Amino acid sequence: MKLLGSIYIAITILVLTTAIGWYVDVHNEQMHERHLDVHTQLEHMVRLQQELNGMLTTAVLEENTLRASTYDRVGADLDSTLQSVKTLTVTLGLSDEMTVVQADQDKLRTIEAQALAAMRQEQWPQARQLLFDDDYRLTKKIYEINSETAVGALSAQLGAQAQHFAQARTAALSLRVGAVLLLIGVSVVFSRRLRDELRVREHMEHEIQAANAILEDSVRKRTAELEAANRQLAILSTTDSLTQLANRRKFDEVWQTEWQRAARQGTPLAFIILNVDFFKRYNDHYGHQAGDVCLQQVASILSSGIHRAGELVARYGGEEFVLVLPGADMADACASAERIRAAVQAAAIAHADSPLGPVVTVSVGVAADTPRIGAHPEHLLRAADAALYRAKAQGRNCCCANPIESA
């Protein structure tokens, strides 16, 4: 704020001093013109008076009236010049001097008028006496002295006013120089402060950029961690914790999606459901921990039987597993089901308490259909479930298919 105040003061001084300088220059020029005009008129007035004197003197000496024939015209010119000088000197303080000059001139004109009248009457001795009388010559000398005094007073006044204007101009110039120096000083201080502020701002910008970079990196890492956590949560929410197969929730999502896709594209869709035979006896005989291991082994066998993209194996609940086979018709589904049943039996997972033999076996139900838009997908699940019950009724460790018509 102090810097701004100094700048405003300096600018105000510059404006004021410039205006003062302009005012001084203009009035100084006007003063010079007026004084020059007065000086010129005074000199002209003296010359006219000398011309009148010479004219009358010549006429008397030659006793020739014609020599003074232009006296009236020159006298009128002298009177006009005197009035012009008086008008110009009203504001110059020369009124006293001009009053004296005019009085002297009036006295001379009175004597000259008498001499001129005598000449016109051919009274030459009287005319010579008037013009060569000591009184006339003294009056003429006093007139010349007073005229020179007026010119000197004018010159003195011109010098005094010129000095006054010069002092004013010098003062204005000094103030202007001071204002310029003040502006320069303020500019230097302002420039230093500006550089300091720019350095501070640049330093702050670097710190902010560094902080932003750290923050952005932290946000990226946190975002990546959150995304990974969300993916893990998504996997956990759709994965069976025991077998690492898809759980019932994931199955429901995939089943709806594949059913709608098959209905749009007019392609077949197969569903397989299987159940570990006599699994309760297995748990009772070997214990639940061994039962969990048995389910994990069966799940591994089922996962290895997946061959095409889009196929899904899920734990349906307890010892039940399901398979979704997009694009598979009944023949393909039955072949897959038989491979799975045989692979489980070939794995030779011990089951000493099974009525079917010493190894774990599965019963499989198969259903396949070509869905139509608007049809309900539950009928295919129910058909496979019914086929599974028939497989159990036929002695287990077998596959049963349930050919259906699209509902």
WOPEFEN-V985413 format. One record per residue. RES is the residue in three letters. BURIAL is I if it has 16 or more other C-alpha atoms within 10 Angstrom, else O. Layout:
res/burial
RES/BURIAL
RES/BURIAL
This chain:
res/burial
MET/O
LYS/O
LEU/O
LEU/O
GLY/O
SER/I
ILE/I
TYR/O
ILE/O
ALA/I
ILE/I
THR/O
ILE/I
LEU/I
VAL/O
LEU/O
THR/I
THR/I
ALA/O
ILE/I
GLY/I
TRP/O
TYR/O
VAL/I
ASP/I
VAL/O
HIS/O
ASN/I
GLU/O
GLN/O
MET/I
HIS/I
GLU/O
ARG/I
HIS/I
LEU/O
ASP/O
VAL/I
HIS/I
THR/O
GLN/I
LEU/I
GLU/I
HIS/I
MET/I
VAL/I
ARG/O
LEU/I
GLN/I
GLN/O
GLU/O
LEU/I
ASN/I
GLY/O
MET/I
LEU/I
THR/I
THR/O
ALA/I
VAL/I
LEU/O
GLU/O
GLU/I
ASN/I
THR/I
LEU/O
ARG/I
ALA/I
SER/O
THR/O
TYR/I
ASP/O
ARG/O
VAL/I
GLY/I
ALA/O
ASP/I
LEU/I
ASP/I
SER/O
THR/I
LEU/I
GLN/O
SER/O
VAL/I
LYS/I
THR/O
LEU/I
THR/I
VAL/O
THR/O
LEU/I
GLY/O
LEU/I
SER/I
ASP/O
GLU/I
MET/I
THR/O
VAL/I
VAL/I
GLN/I
ALA/O
ASP/I
GLN/I
ASP/O
LYS/I
LEU/I
ARG/I
THR/O
ILE/I
GLU/I
ALA/I
GLN/O
ALA/I
LEU/I
ALA/O
ALA/I
MET/I
ARG/O
GLN/O
GLU/O
GLN/O
TRP/I
PRO/O
GLN/O
ALA/I
ARG/I
GLN/O
LEU/I
LEU/I
PHE/O
ASP/O
ASP/O
ASP/O
TYR/I
ARG/O
LEU/O
THR/I
LYS/I
LYS/O
ILE/I
TYR/I
GLU/I
ILE/O
ASN/I
SER/I
GLU/I
THR/O
ALA/I
VAL/I
GLY/O
ALA/I
LEU/I
SER/O
ALA/O
GLN/I
LEU/I
GLY/O
ALA/O
GLN/O
ALA/I
GLN/O
HIS/O
PHE/I
ALA/I
GLN/O
ALA/I
ARG/I
THR/O
ALA/O
ALA/I
LEU/I
SER/O
LEU/I
ARG/I
VAL/I
GLY/O
ALA/I
VAL/I
LEU/O
LEU/I
LEU/I
ILE/O
GLY/O
VAL/I
SER/O
VAL/O
VAL/O
PHE/O
SER/O
ARG/O
ARG/O
LEU/O
ARG/O
ASP/O
GLU/O
LEU/O
ARG/O
VAL/O
ARG/O
GLU/O
HIS/O
MET/O
GLU/O
HIS/O
GLU/O
ILE/O
GLN/O
ALA/O
ALA/O
ASN/O
ALA/O
ILE/O
LEU/O
GLU/O
ASP/O
SER/O
VAL/O
ARG/O
LYS/O
ARG/O
THR/O
ALA/O
GLU/O
LEU/O
GLU/O
ALA/O
ALA/O
ASN/O
ARG/O
GLN/O
LEU/O
ALA/O
ILE/O
LEU/O
SER/O
THR/I
THR/I
ASP/I
SER/O
LEU/O
THR/I
GLN/I
LEU/I
ALA/I
ASN/I
ARG/I
ARG/I
LYS/I
PHE/I
ASP/O
GLU/O
VAL/I
TRP/I
GLN/O
THR/O
GLU/I
TRP/I
GLN/I
ARG/I
ALA/I
ALA/I
ARG/O
GLN/O
GLY/O
THR/I
PRO/I
LEU/I
ALA/I
PHE/I
ILE/I
ILE/I
LEU/I
ASN/I
VAL/I
ASP/I
PHE/I
PHE/I
LYS/I
ARG/I
TYR/I
ASN/I
ASP/O
HIS/O
TYR/I
GLY/O
HIS/O
GLN/O
ALA/O
GLY/I
ASP/I
VAL/O
CYS/I
LEU/I
GLN/I
GLN/I
VAL/I
ALA/I
SER/O
ILE/I
LEU/I
SER/I
SER/O
GLY/I
ILE/I
HIS/O
ARG/O
ALA/O
GLY/O
GLU/I
LEU/I
VAL/I
ALA/I
ARG/I
TYR/I
GLY/O
GLY/O
GLU/I
GLU/I
PHE/I
VAL/I
LEU/I
VAL/I
LEU/I
PRO/I
GLY/I
ALA/I
ASP/I
MET/I
ALA/O
ASP/O
ALA/I
CYS/I
ALA/O
SER/I
ALA/I
GLU/I
ARG/O
ILE/I
ARG/I
ALA/O
ALA/I
VAL/I
GLN/I
ALA/O
ALA/O
ALA/O
ILE/O
ALA/I
HIS/I
ALA/O
ASP/I
SER/I
PRO/O
LEU/O
GLY/O
PRO/O
VAL/I
VAL/I
THR/I
VAL/I
SER/I
VAL/I
GLY/I
VAL/I
ALA/I
ALA/I
ASP/I
THR/I
PRO/I
ARG/I
ILE/O
GLY/O
ALA/O
HIS/O
PRO/I
GLU/O
HIS/I
LEU/I
LEU/I
ARG/O
ALA/I
ALA/I
ASP/I
ALA/I
ALA/I
LEU/I
TYR/I
ARG/I
ALA/I
LYS/I
ALA/O
GLN/O
GLY/O
ARG/I
ASN/I
CYS/I
CYS/I
CYS/I
ALA/I
ASN/I
PRO/O
ILE/O
GLU/O
SER/O
ALA/O
